[in-house]
Amino acid sequence: MSEIVAGIRIPDSKLAREATDLVREHGTPLLLAHSQRVYLFGAIQGRHRGWTIDHELFYVGAMFHDMGLTAKYRSRDHRFEVDGANAARDFLRANGIGEGPAELVWDSIALHTTLEIPWHKRPEIALMNGGTAADVIGRGIDEIPAADREAILAAYPRGDFACGIIRAFVDGLAHRPATAFGTFNADLLERGLPGYHRTNFCDLIDANPLGG
């Protein structure tokens, strides 16, 4: 029987269970609990708006949204969001899911750290950003009733989340710091990676070989 938290049913299909097992195997307890909270916070934000979503696809996206930080799925030269999106799409294709749904999940993961744009896309894409932002920085948490927040945190405690998630990002990006350019990931590396120097877009303009 599937679990229900804050009135939201956790998908318990074969696809959902296998996605969860992959996070458990290749991620960390912190990333797994974070991913569960992202699903729940996002689903409640959707409920608050009266949106209809594909809960199974949204759940799989939540499970994979940070997988690009893990040793199993991270690349040398892509943004971690793209690595996670690619991993989710490959997983869905391998399980017989069509290109349309697979691309929806790809977009939801690839755009989950991007400001504003996801909210002009499909609900699953918007809510991946919303659920992530709620859990990481508290943005949009006012849409989550207090009793629901308490139920979610009781089911999937945060622990020392602030330090742990910063460390997860730094560990997942330290070998490819250039991919942080133009994203908040540069803030994380600046805080946690000794010797990191963030690229300034103005310097790139000045260095353009076409001249001034």
GISULTA-V618613 format. One record per run of one state. SS is the DSSP state (~ for helix, > for strand, _ for the rest). FROM is the first residue (numbers start at 1). TO is the last residue. Records with the same first field share a line. If there is no record, write none. Layout:
SS = FROM-TO, FROM-TO
This chain:
_ = 1-3, 6-7, 10-13, 27-28, 50-54, 65-66, 70-79, 95-98, 111-116, 121-122, 138-140, 144-145, 156-160, 181-184, 193-200, 207-212
> = 4-5, 8-9
~ = 14-26, 29-49, 55-64, 67-69, 80-94, 99-110, 117-120, 123-137, 141-143, 146-155, 161-180, 185-192, 201-206
